[in-house]
Amino acid sequence: MMLSAGEPLMWVANQMDHAKWLLPGDIYANWIPSTNPDAGDKAIDIFWSKK
């Protein structure tokens, strides 16, 4: 529920008393919303732009 609401994965892991985010990340990855559908576009613009 917290991941679906957009809370940071590490915060959720700490709330569940996990020292690392890997376990909750593996288990609950499908609950993490895409916060930015344009993520990665800046790198494409920089590295593939024609100057």
C-alpha positions, 0 to 999 in steps of 0.5 A, spaced: 500 500 500 505 504 501 509 503 495 503 504 491 502 511 494 509 513 492 513 512 498 520 511 497 522 503 497 528 504 502 523 508 507 518 502 506 524 497 507 526 501 514 518 500 516 519 493 515 525 492 519 529 490 513 536 493 513 536 493 505 531 494 500 533 488 496 528 483 499 522 488 499 524 490 492 524 483 489 517 482 492 513 488 491 516 491 485 510 490 481 507 495 487 512 501 485 508 506 480 512 509 475 513 516 478 515 519 471 513 516 465 518 520 461 524 517 465 530 516 461 528 521 456 534 526 458 539 521 457 537 520 450 536 527 448 544 528 451 547 522 448 543 521 441 542 528 440 545 531 433 549 537 434 
